[in-house]
Amino acid sequence: MSKDRIYEIIVGHTREVVPSLDGHPFQQTDSLKALGANSIDRADIIMMTLESLELDIPLMLLAKADNIGDLARMIHEKS
């Protein structure tokens, strides 16, 4: 799966977990934390994304991502 498709899946789950971001024009440089997602929200978004992609990647490996684009890249590299 392409990195761009993974990014789209992350954005979709972010909108689901943080409904106030429904109309937000997401950028790859957006930080989930800066967008208002707390630590539980961020973990939920990552777990939902991994489940959607049927991947088993330890969350600790993905915790180093600075923004949504980095997260998509990291998941893509480990898939």
MARDO-721406 format. One record per residue: residue in one letter; residue number from 1; x, y, z of N, C-alpha, C in turn. Coordinates in pm, whole numbers. Atoms other than C-alpha are relative to their C-alpha. Example, Ala and Ser with C-alpha at 12.3 -4.5 7.8 and 13.67 -1.06 7.14 Angstrom:
% MARDO-721406
rest = A; nr = 1; n_px = 89; n_py = -119; n_pz = 0; ca_px = 1230; ca_py = -450; ca_pz = 780; c_px = 90; c_py = 120; c_pz = 0
rest = S; nr = 2; n_px = -82; n_py = -119; n_pz = -6; ca_px = 1367; ca_py = -106; ca_pz = 714; c_px = -77; c_py = 109; c_pz = 73
% end
This chain:
% MARDO-721406
rest = M; nr = 1; n_px = 85; n_py = -117; n_pz = 0; ca_px = 0; ca_py = 0; ca_pz = 0; c_px = 90; c_py = 124; c_pz = 0
rest = S; nr = 2; n_px = -82; n_py = -120; n_pz = 11; ca_px = 129; ca_py = 347; ca_pz = -82; c_px = -3; c_py = 83; c_pz = 129
rest = K; nr = 3; n_px = -9; n_py = -88; n_pz = -117; ca_px = 238; ca_py = 597; ca_pz = 180; c_px = -116; c_py = 100; c_pz = 0
rest = D; nr = 4; n_px = 111; n_py = -96; n_pz = 8; ca_px = -27; ca_py = 841; ca_pz = 53; c_px = -132; c_py = -63; c_pz = 45
rest = R; nr = 5; n_px = 123; n_py = 69; n_pz = -42; ca_px = -304; ca_py = 584; ca_pz = 106; c_px = 1; c_py = -22; c_pz = 151
rest = I; nr = 6; n_px = -11; n_py = 16; n_pz = -144; ca_px = -176; ca_py = 514; ca_pz = 457; c_px = -31; c_py = 134; c_pz = 68
rest = Y; nr = 7; n_px = 27; n_py = -136; n_pz = -53; ca_px = -182; ca_py = 892; ca_pz = 522; c_px = -150; c_py = 26; c_pz = 0
rest = E; nr = 8; n_px = 145; n_py = -21; n_pz = 9; ca_px = -546; ca_py = 905; ca_pz = 405; c_px = -74; c_py = -80; c_pz = 107
rest = I; nr = 9; n_px = 63; n_py = 83; n_pz = -104; ca_px = -637; ca_py = 622; ca_pz = 642; c_px = 21; c_py = 62; c_pz = 137
rest = I; nr = 10; n_px = -28; n_py = -67; n_pz = -128; ca_px = -468; ca_py = 802; ca_pz = 934; c_px = -92; c_py = 121; c_pz = 16
rest = V; nr = 11; n_px = 86; n_py = -118; n_pz = -6; ca_px = -659; ca_py = 1121; ca_pz = 851; c_px = -145; c_py = -40; c_pz = 28
rest = G; nr = 12; n_px = 137; n_py = 47; n_pz = -23; ca_px = -988; ca_py = 930; ca_pz = 835; c_px = -23; c_py = -42; c_pz = 144
rest = H; nr = 13; n_px = 13; n_py = 43; n_pz = -139; ca_px = -930; ca_py = 772; ca_pz = 1175; c_px = 14; c_py = 120; c_pz = 95
rest = T; nr = 14; n_px = -13; n_py = -120; n_pz = -83; ca_px = -822; ca_py = 1108; ca_pz = 1317; c_px = -132; c_py = 75; c_pz = 6
rest = R; nr = 15; n_px = 132; n_py = -66; n_pz = 3; ca_px = -1153; ca_py = 1261; ca_pz = 1207; c_px = -102; c_py = -77; c_pz = 81
rest = E; nr = 16; n_px = 92; n_py = 85; n_pz = -76; ca_px = -1334; ca_py = 968; ca_pz = 1366; c_px = 22; c_py = 15; c_pz = 150
rest = V; nr = 17; n_px = -34; n_py = -5; n_pz = -142; ca_px = -1152; ca_py = 991; ca_pz = 1700; c_px = -13; c_py = 143; c_pz = 56
rest = V; nr = 18; n_px = 9; n_py = -140; n_pz = -42; ca_px = -1144; ca_py = 1374; ca_pz = 1717; c_px = -98; c_py = 70; c_pz = -94
rest = P; nr = 19; n_px = 102; n_py = -53; n_pz = 92; ca_px = -1476; ca_py = 1484; ca_pz = 1558; c_px = 11; c_py = 150; c_pz = -27
rest = S; nr = 20; n_px = -12; n_py = -145; n_pz = 22; ca_px = -1393; ca_py = 1854; ca_pz = 1598; c_px = 92; c_py = 31; c_pz = -118
rest = L; nr = 21; n_px = -91; n_py = -21; n_pz = 113; ca_px = -1135; ca_py = 1808; ca_pz = 1319; c_px = -64; c_py = -40; c_pz = -133
rest = D; nr = 22; n_px = 69; n_py = 49; n_pz = 119; ca_px = -1397; ca_py = 1694; ca_pz = 1067; c_px = 26; c_py = 89; c_pz = -123
rest = G; nr = 23; n_px = -19; n_py = -89; n_pz = 113; ca_px = -1355; ca_py = 2002; ca_pz = 846; c_px = 142; c_py = 52; c_pz = -15
rest = H; nr = 24; n_px = -138; n_py = -48; n_pz = 3; ca_px = -984; ca_py = 2053; ca_pz = 910; c_px = 70; c_py = -41; c_pz = -129
rest = P; nr = 25; n_px = -77; n_py = 35; n_pz = 120; ca_px = -768; ca_py = 2071; ca_pz = 595; c_px = 137; c_py = -59; c_pz = 39
rest = F; nr = 26; n_px = -121; n_py = 66; n_pz = -49; ca_px = -504; ca_py = 1818; ca_pz = 700; c_px = 119; c_py = 18; c_pz = -94
rest = Q; nr = 27; n_px = -128; n_py = -6; n_pz = 71; ca_px = -140; ca_py = 1853; ca_pz = 596; c_px = 88; c_py = -111; c_pz = 56
rest = Q; nr = 28; n_px = -89; n_py = 106; n_pz = -49; ca_px = 132; ca_py = 1589; ca_pz = 623; c_px = 83; c_py = 48; c_pz = 117
rest = T; nr = 29; n_px = -81; n_py = -56; n_pz = -108; ca_px = 316; ca_py = 1823; ca_pz = 860; c_px = -79; c_py = 21; c_pz = 129
rest = D; nr = 30; n_px = 83; n_py = -16; n_pz = -121; ca_px = 24; ca_py = 1832; ca_pz = 1107; c_px = 42; c_py = -100; c_pz = 108
rest = S; nr = 31; n_px = -28; n_py = 84; n_pz = -115; ca_px = 104; ca_py = 1696; ca_pz = 1452; c_px = -133; c_py = -35; c_pz = 66
rest = L; nr = 32; n_px = 124; n_py = 39; n_pz = -67; ca_px = -174; ca_py = 1494; ca_pz = 1614; c_px = -14; c_py = 71; c_pz = 134
rest = K; nr = 33; n_px = 3; n_py = -67; n_pz = -129; ca_px = -81; ca_py = 1645; ca_pz = 1949; c_px = -39; c_py = 146; c_pz = -16
rest = A; nr = 34; n_px = 31; n_py = -141; n_pz = 23; ca_px = -92; ca_py = 2000; ca_pz = 1813; c_px = -144; c_py = 20; c_pz = -46
rest = L; nr = 35; n_px = 139; n_py = -8; n_pz = 44; ca_px = -433; ca_py = 1925; ca_pz = 1661; c_px = -98; c_py = -25; c_pz = 114
rest = G; nr = 36; n_px = 86; n_py = 20; n_pz = -116; ca_px = -566; ca_py = 1847; ca_pz = 2008; c_px = -26; c_py = -144; c_pz = 37
rest = A; nr = 37; n_px = 17; n_py = 142; n_pz = -35; ca_px = -544; ca_py = 1468; ca_pz = 2013; c_px = 86; c_py = -31; c_pz = 122
rest = N; nr = 38; n_px = -77; n_py = 35; n_pz = -120; ca_px = -447; ca_py = 1356; ca_pz = 2362; c_px = 67; c_py = -136; c_pz = -21
rest = S; nr = 39; n_px = -78; n_py = 123; n_pz = 17; ca_px = -228; ca_py = 1052; ca_pz = 2424; c_px = -88; c_py = -122; c_pz = -27
rest = I; nr = 40; n_px = 92; n_py = 112; n_pz = 24; ca_px = -524; ca_py = 812; ca_pz = 2433; c_px = -55; c_py = 9; c_pz = -142
rest = D; nr = 41; n_px = 47; n_py = -19; n_pz = 137; ca_px = -662; ca_py = 962; ca_pz = 2111; c_px = 105; c_py = -44; c_pz = -101
rest = R; nr = 42; n_px = -108; n_py = 33; n_pz = 92; ca_px = -324; ca_py = 925; ca_pz = 1942; c_px = 21; c_py = -152; c_pz = -7
rest = A; nr = 43; n_px = -15; n_py = 146; n_pz = -3; ca_px = -292; ca_py = 562; ca_pz = 2053; c_px = -117; c_py = -66; c_pz = -75
rest = D; nr = 44; n_px = 117; n_py = 54; n_pz = 70; ca_px = -647; ca_py = 493; ca_pz = 1928; c_px = 14; c_py = 16; c_pz = -152
rest = I; nr = 45; n_px = -17; n_py = -26; n_pz = 143; ca_px = -572; ca_py = 652; ca_pz = 1590; c_px = 101; c_py = -97; c_pz = -61
rest = I; nr = 46; n_px = -104; n_py = 90; n_pz = 51; ca_px = -256; ca_py = 446; ca_pz = 1547; c_px = -49; c_py = -144; c_pz = -1
rest = M; nr = 47; n_px = 50; n_py = 138; n_pz = -7; ca_px = -420; ca_py = 121; ca_pz = 1661; c_px = -107; c_py = -25; c_pz = -107
rest = M; nr = 48; n_px = 103; n_py = 15; n_pz = 102; ca_px = -719; ca_py = 177; ca_pz = 1431; c_px = 63; c_py = -10; c_pz = -139
rest = T; nr = 49; n_px = -69; n_py = 3; n_pz = 129; ca_px = -484; ca_py = 245; ca_pz = 1140; c_px = 67; c_py = -134; c_pz = -22
rest = L; nr = 50; n_px = -67; n_py = 130; n_pz = 12; ca_px = -280; ca_py = -69; ca_pz = 1208; c_px = -102; c_py = -112; c_pz = -22
rest = E; nr = 51; n_px = 104; n_py = 101; n_pz = 19; ca_px = -600; ca_py = -274; ca_pz = 1234; c_px = -56; c_py = 7; c_pz = -143
rest = S; nr = 52; n_px = 50; n_py = -16; n_pz = 137; ca_px = -727; ca_py = -130; ca_pz = 904; c_px = 95; c_py = -60; c_pz = -102
rest = L; nr = 53; n_px = -103; n_py = 50; n_pz = 92; ca_px = -400; ca_py = -227; ca_pz = 739; c_px = 41; c_py = -143; c_pz = 30
rest = E; nr = 54; n_px = -32; n_py = 136; n_pz = -44; ca_px = -386; ca_py = -563; ca_pz = 918; c_px = 149; c_py = -16; c_pz = 25
rest = L; nr = 55; n_px = -142; n_py = 1; n_pz = -35; ca_px = -39; ca_py = -483; ca_pz = 1052; c_px = 18; c_py = -15; c_pz = 150
rest = D; nr = 56; n_px = -33; n_py = 16; n_pz = -141; ca_px = 123; ca_py = -573; ca_pz = 1382; c_px = 136; c_py = 66; c_pz = 23
rest = I; nr = 57; n_px = -122; n_py = -77; n_pz = -25; ca_px = 377; ca_py = -300; ca_pz = 1459; c_px = -11; c_py = 54; c_pz = 143
rest = P; nr = 58; n_px = 6; n_py = -52; n_pz = -137; ca_px = 464; ca_py = -214; ca_pz = 1821; c_px = -20; c_py = 152; c_pz = 2
rest = L; nr = 59; n_px = 29; n_py = -143; n_pz = -8; ca_px = 323; ca_py = 127; ca_pz = 1915; c_px = 123; c_py = 82; c_pz = 37
rest = M; nr = 60; n_px = -120; n_py = -73; n_pz = -43; ca_px = 653; ca_py = 225; ca_pz = 2075; c_px = 89; c_py = 37; c_pz = -119
rest = L; nr = 61; n_px = -80; n_py = -31; n_pz = 119; ca_px = 821; ca_py = 212; ca_pz = 1733; c_px = -57; c_py = 119; c_pz = -76
rest = L; nr = 62; n_px = 65; n_py = -107; n_pz = 73; ca_px = 569; ca_py = 460; ca_pz = 1597; c_px = -12; c_py = 128; c_pz = 82
rest = A; nr = 63; n_px = 13; n_py = -116; n_pz = -89; ca_px = 576; ca_py = 696; ca_pz = 1895; c_px = 98; c_py = 112; c_pz = -35
rest = K; nr = 64; n_px = -101; n_py = -100; n_pz = 35; ca_px = 878; ca_py = 876; ca_pz = 1748; c_px = -44; c_py = 91; c_pz = -114
rest = A; nr = 65; n_px = 48; n_py = -82; n_pz = 113; ca_px = 674; ca_py = 1019; ca_pz = 1458; c_px = -33; c_py = 140; c_pz = 48
rest = D; nr = 66; n_px = 24; n_py = -140; n_pz = -36; ca_px = 669; ca_py = 1399; ca_pz = 1470; c_px = -132; c_py = 53; c_pz = -55
rest = N; nr = 67; n_px = 122; n_py = -50; n_pz = 64; ca_px = 368; ca_py = 1443; ca_pz = 1242; c_px = -67; c_py = -114; c_pz = -77
rest = I; nr = 68; n_px = 78; n_py = 103; n_pz = 69; ca_px = 111; ca_py = 1256; ca_pz = 1036; c_px = 78; c_py = -58; c_pz = -119
rest = G; nr = 69; n_px = -80; n_py = 48; n_pz = 113; ca_px = 340; ca_py = 1235; ca_pz = 732; c_px = 108; c_py = -96; c_pz = 45
rest = D; nr = 70; n_px = -102; n_py = 91; n_pz = -55; ca_px = 617; ca_py = 1080; ca_pz = 943; c_px = -61; c_py = -133; c_pz = 42
rest = L; nr = 71; n_px = 68; n_py = 121; n_pz = -43; ca_px = 371; ca_py = 833; ca_pz = 1090; c_px = -33; c_py = -88; c_pz = -121
rest = A; nr = 72; n_px = 32; n_py = 76; n_pz = 122; ca_px = 253; ca_py = 731; ca_pz = 742; c_px = 126; c_py = -63; c_pz = -59
rest = R; nr = 73; n_px = -127; n_py = 50; n_pz = 54; ca_px = 615; ca_py = 692; ca_pz = 626; c_px = 50; c_py = -119; c_pz = 81
rest = M; nr = 74; n_px = -49; n_py = 107; n_pz = -88; ca_px = 709; ca_py = 480; ca_pz = 928; c_px = -83; c_py = -128; c_pz = -17
rest = I; nr = 75; n_px = 87; n_py = 117; n_pz = 19; ca_px = 408; ca_py = 251; ca_pz = 885; c_px = 29; c_py = -63; c_pz = -137
rest = H; nr = 76; n_px = -29; n_py = 50; n_pz = 134; ca_px = 481; ca_py = 222; ca_pz = 513; c_px = 131; c_py = -79; c_pz = -3
rest = E; nr = 77; n_px = -130; n_py = 68; n_pz = -2; ca_px = 844; ca_py = 127; ca_pz = 579; c_px = -5; c_py = -133; c_pz = 73
rest = K; nr = 78; n_px = 6; n_py = 122; n_pz = -80; ca_px = 744; ca_py = -140; ca_pz = 830; c_px = -106; c_py = -99; c_pz = -50
rest = S; nr = 79; n_px = 105; n_py = 90; n_pz = 51; ca_px = 461; ca_py = -290; ca_pz = 625; c_px = 55; c_py = -96; c_pz = -104
% end
